[in-house]
Every structure is written in structure tokens, then in C-alpha cells.
Amino acid sequence: MFIAKDLFQFKSLFVNQLKNMMSADELGAFILVLANSHQDVFLKNVLQDDLTSTFVALKDNFIAGKLNATQDDSDVFKQLIDVELEDIPAWSYKTIGNWEVVYNSMRQLRPARTSSQTLTTIKQPYDETKFHFNKAFLKPEILWQGIYKKLKLRVLFNKFPFSDYHLLIVVSPEKNSSQLLTQEIHQYAYEMTNSVSEVFPGFGLGFNSLAAGASVNHLHFQGFIRDQALPIENRRWKHHGGDADYPLTVKCFTDADLAWDYMNDLISQDIAFNCLYRKNSCYIIPRKYQGAVKLPGWLTGAGWLDVAGVMTVSDEETFNSIDEQSVTQALGLLFKS
């Protein structure tokens, strides 16, 4: 079993784990719960009272210097300390032509890590000294861990989520593998998506290579649950046999072996790429390296969800003013033939 026996049990566990995570001496856990609580009005309402009381206690302890927190968490909390929590809005959505835009104000607080760096290769060794998912301080952020289809998985909450019920799924964390796919792991992700989507309808996986939005060089996927098709899944696009040009090169495979042949060719050429695994489908999108072109500020660190046609913006002005042409042009800047 992966996490839960059905979607109802999964969502109950998701909420209860968030509630249980909060304490008056854990800045990181509070930030994670706060960011996750704004995915929708239900989560915001069910977690609001616990967040408010924890926030008051944390502020007192933070000001008194009683907290042992990471620099990242301290920097984020400093930006929150004078904020009224109830004024932070739940995510807002809109459709503009072929694209979706999500206003998620908490994303502006996320540390950039390697997603903002200019890299020269997608192949880098795992580095124990850098951020990874075996860090002891991440233990409270684990939603579930266990064996699924013969491999160890560690599933963590995404600290600054940008998709529905956003998860970080670390494969064989004990092996300390870098963020580089192998045929075995690709096949595993493809089969996992097909199996889990039978239990959690709308389940999918995203993958960013290094230089394509990956912020942690430790082998992981990003899980989500979304019934609605993503823009890249629209049948009008040429990669689905339609007549419309997508602004990026997209290959859609319904055969895992053929998908790997294409992916392996990209890896051998050191080409950055994003992947989207949906039921019976694997989308592979080669793209230019992050930092190779100047993108709009709202597209910094573009990853799998952005290239799939959903833009996450962190300020209301951009959300209100962005138009279809701006998104199409921005995605086109990442085009890799």
C-alpha cells in the first residue's frame, strides 16, 4: 500500500499530520503547515486556529532567542512575524487561453537553493554537505515512509507546495542517489503512477532534472492529486495528434520503454528536461538550462508544472495582469529543439 487505502483516508492523514506537526519550538514545521494550509479554503479553515495559537507562541520564543532553527527558517519567519495570518489568501486560480495561473503568495518566501543556480550539466554527484532528504531536521515533515513495490520510499510534505496535495517522494533515500533518472527508476515511476492513480484518482508525478528546476540533488519525484487535466494534456496539441503547436518540444509516450529510449538519449547528450507521469502516459519536455535565458521574474526556477502549462505567481498584481501571450512567449524562451 502507498500511504493509504483510499483517497478519503489519505486526505484525513494529510490534515492530521499537519495538525500534529505544529509546536511552539518548531519554526520549520509551522512554515510548512502554514504554506500547505492555503491550498484551498477547507485546509485553511481546518488549520487556522491551530496555526494562530502556535504563531503567538513561536513569536514569543523567537524574539526571546529560544529557538534552534535553520537559517532558511529564521529568514522566512522574520518575513512573517508582523503578518496577520488570516490575511494570507488561499490560492486563486484563473484560465487564460490555453494556460492556467495560480496566485500562491507563500511561494515568494521559498529559499531558491539550486533551482536558481546556473548549472553546466544535469549530472552532478550527490553531496552530503548540501541540502538532502536524509537531514535529521526533516523528520517531522515526513508524511509516510515504507516499502512500495520492493523499493523504500520516503514521502514528505512539500514545504512550499504549488500543486494539489503536493508531496516529495524520495526513492531509496538510503542510497544517496543524485537527481538523475535510470531506466529502473523511470519504469518504477511509470508503473507507480498507473497503480496509485487507481486508488487516488488524479494522482501524478513530476520530475525535474538538474538545470531544469530541481532544487535538491537527491533522487525524488513530486507527487500530486489533480482530477483535472493539465494544459499539456489537452488533445489539441500536436504531441497528441492535434493541430496546435505547443511552445516547447513535447514527447508523449504510452510505452515506458520508448519513453526511456528518448529520455536516455537526452541524458547522454546532457540535455535538461522535465517529466510528467500521468496514468498510462509519460510526457518528456527537453528545455534550455535554467539561467541560459532571461525569463520573466514570475517564471524563476521553471519546473515540471510550469512547462505543463500552469504558472504559479506569488504576487496579486502579476496574477491580475498576466495574459495568454505573456505565458506563451515565456515558455517559448525555454524551447529546445
HELIX and SHEET records of a PDB file:
HELIX    1   1 LEU A    7  MET A   21  1                                  15    
HELIX    2   2 LEU A   27  SER A   37  1                                  11    
HELIX    3   3 VAL A   41  ILE A   63  1                                  23    
HELIX    4   4 GLN A   71  LEU A   80  1                                  10    
HELIX    5   5 LEU A   85  ASP A   87  5                                   3    
HELIX    6   6 SER A  105  LEU A  109  5                                   5    
HELIX    7   7 ARG A  113  SER A  116  5                                   4    
HELIX    8   8 ALA A  136  GLU A  141  5                                   6    
HELIX    9   9 PRO A  173  LYS A  175  5                                   3    
HELIX   10  10 GLN A  183  VAL A  199  1                                  17    
HELIX   11  11 PRO A  231  GLU A  233  5                                   3    
HELIX   12  12 LYS A  238  HIS A  240  5                                   3    
HELIX   13  13 ALA A  256  SER A  268  1                                  13    
HELIX   14  14 GLY A  297  LEU A  299  5                                   3    
HELIX   15  15 TRP A  304  VAL A  307  1                                   4    
HELIX   16  16 GLU A  316  SER A  321  1                                   6    
HELIX   17  17 GLU A  324  GLY A  332  1                                   9    
SHEET    1   A 3 SER A  92  ILE A  96  0                                        
SHEET    2   A 3 TRP A  99  TYR A 103 -1                                        
SHEET    3   A 3 VAL A 310  VAL A 313  1                                        
SHEET    1   B 8 ILE A 142  TYR A 148  0                                        
SHEET    2   B 8 LEU A 151  PHE A 157 -1                                        
SHEET    3   B 8 LEU A 167  VAL A 171 -1                                        
SHEET    4   B 8 HIS A 220  ILE A 225 -1                                        
SHEET    5   B 8 PHE A 203  ASN A 208 -1                                        
SHEET    6   B 8 PHE A 273  ARG A 278 -1                                        
SHEET    7   B 8 SER A 281  PRO A 286 -1                                        
SHEET    8   B 8 LYS A 251  PHE A 253 -1                                        
END                                                                             
